[in-house]
């Protein structure tokens, strides 16, 4: 075991070099970890690379971490000069061991701004750090900074198209397409990173909050992506029924879809009123901007999809509450979804006939009521989403098929009271009974007034 200061320096420099060489030998490393080893038993490197997993023997951390930490602080205090390659290696080693060291991330920001570091390589480093420390707040903050920089690089203003007026339009279109594909790859990878971090640490608020931020700032609340996220997280929450952060994410998706569907329909209707001859073209443009290319389902996409969303979410709550009794998270989610639906329906009934989307929803509610009374309801088109099970949790391209079926009955206060009564009748868990009684009391005091 090295004891003198010179021997420690030689040892640590060798370990930092071994970590750098490990990434050069295998650029597809997807996980890091510590190997419990109190002391060095063999005269070999403490860096172990097996397939795509990188391990560091724990005995060397007490020498390695203080060394790279002090080196970086001396550099920031301008007491020691380090060239760029050494800075990259030292910050990489330091952040793999302690990703919450803000100074190291700031140094890497400067290296990215200087063009020394590729932003996507820095996202890769953060992804590895999150496999060991999935809640690291500084890592998530740095990822947002890198993503914003990537977005600026891929924006039309940064591509210099305005200055190069003599360039062929085909070349400019190809460059925009390349930037769009790059952003789409980054978005998909970011969703996978968030899903992996959420699975590694229960109720990982930092990961789910970052996922919301990505949808708001990178995906720009795209309707297609919002629908895909709602579909892809259905299986995840079914396997983590006590994780409130995952259900909170679905609540965000419902609110975002509610807002985006309403805005899209208002834009379509305002265009149709002002320019009736262009209403079909406007409809096509709205569908294309949100990733949808079907022109024959305009009403279903923007109007009937809202009751359909709430119906499917309430059905999910019902299945989970009956399958996994005694989980308060499920009852809290049902309360939030039903309150959101009740508020939206109350608002739709109060707007009058001036809002087409709300008028259409009222017709759907009337048809659903006739269906319950034994009448015949018109057939509506809905979309059945099947998540791709080969993907690892995050953003997936769903396989969609269209099917014909009746408009589902929308949730209401009588149906909710009936649901609670059924739960209490068949209840064997005292916690399930307590949550059901609390939900019924909430229905009577908040919704029933």
ABEGO torsion letter per residue (X at the ends): XBABAAAAAAAAAAAAAAAAAAAAABAABABBBBBBBABBABBBBABBBBEABBBBBAAAAAAAAAAAAAAAAAAAAGABBBBAAAAAAAAAAAAAABAABAAAAAAAAAAAAAGABBAAAAAAAAAAAAAABAABAAAAAAAAAAAAAAAAAABAAAAGAAABAABBAAAAAAAAAAAAAAAAAAAAAAAAAAAAAAAABBGBAAAAAAAAAAAAAAAGGBAAAAAAAAAAAAAAAAABAABAAAAAAAAAAAAAAAAAAAAAAAAAAAAAAABAAAAAAAAAAAAAAAGBABAAAAAAAAAAAAAAAAAAAAAAAAAAAAABBGBAAAAAAAAAAAAAAAAAAAAAAAAEAABAAAAAAAAAAAAAAAAAAGBBBBBBBBBBBBBBAABBGBBBBBBBBBBBBBBBBBBBAAAAAAAAAAAAAABABAAAAAAAAAAAAAAAAAAAX
